[in-house]
Amino acid sequence: MRDRTLRPIWGLVLCVLLPIFALIGSVHAADFPSRPVELIINFPPGGIVDTSVRVMTEELSKNLGVPVVVINRSGGGGAVGAQYVMGADPDGYTVLASATGVFNIVPLLNPGLSYKLSDFIPLARYASSLDVILVRKDSPFEKFEDLVSYAKKNPGKMTCGDPGIGTASDFMLEMLKLEAGISFVKIPYKGGGELNTALMGGHVDFITNGIAAVQGLVKSGQLRALVINANERTANLPDVPSLKELGYGKSVLRIGVGYLLPKGTPKANVDKLASVFERAIKSPAVKKSLESLGIIVDYEDGPTFATSLADQYKVLEEVGKKAKLIK
């Protein structure tokens, strides 16, 4: 009897409290952010992810009204930083800055990883680092078609330096092998500097390297760029044709960089961060700084970024199986 008497009272209490809780939630959303926001970079200092993020930090801090703290948590091809952010409080104060390969290449090569794309909310994709295929300045290959023709006539005799097995560049080369019908031996190196040295020293016939690492050498005439891994030419090297332009559009692999949040972050906080990040990315000063480093600004909003990641995963999975990079 007592419980029945209290039920109407509890119902009245809930009717009063629920609007109050909703009001408190909206106040918290309006106050966000009220303390520093951490940007977790899942790669070491000096690479495209680290460099591009630091270019934007000042603009982000100004627009958010709080400090933006950059922290490098590298390891496992980016997996360490991704796992850290996945386990962080989903409140918007911990943001992952990551290369796209962490979500569509690393999981293919390491199916036992504890994280997956569905554990995150893609916030924005903002940049790409275009790969360039290069030869020495004294190479007999004046054009990319010359290299393809030689490789077809001499299968398996050419050597190519690449940034390492399982990298986005490595997958791009496998895609190119399939589309162009050629074969060559890949030699993995650690980073852009080693690749350039190997090519100039005559240790390999050609290399693929990020545009930021080679544009100075190309402009000075020390290396010859044959083609860019892109759908169109870039202002950084306007005389170099793109893969799509030469008829190899299926081999174009966008090596992107973007921001992601832990799953469960309140929508109001996601929306605010998305707006602030978009403004920072599209800032003329930020865009100019990124492009001067050879980083291509190609913004995608969160939903578009999520679709791009999922679609690219399917393509890379198919290529990886054909090239026997994965089972």
Secondary structure, 3 states (H helix, E strand, C coil): CHHHHHHHHHHHHHHHHHHHHHHHHHHHHHHCCCCCEEEEECCCCCCHHHHHHHHHHHHHHHHHCCCEEEEECCCHHHHHHHHHHHCCCCCCCEEEEEECHHHHCHHHHCCCCCCCHHHEEEEEEEEEECEEEEEECCCCCCCHHHHHHHHHHCCCCCEEEECCCCCHHHHHHHHHHHHHCCCCEEEECCHHHHHHHHHHCCCCCEEEEEHHHHHHHHHCCCEEEEEECCCCCCCCCCCCCECCCCCCHHHCCCCEEEEEEECCCCHHHHHHHHHHHHHHHCCHHHHHHHHHCCEEEEEEEHHHHHHHHHHHHHHHHHHHHHCCCCC
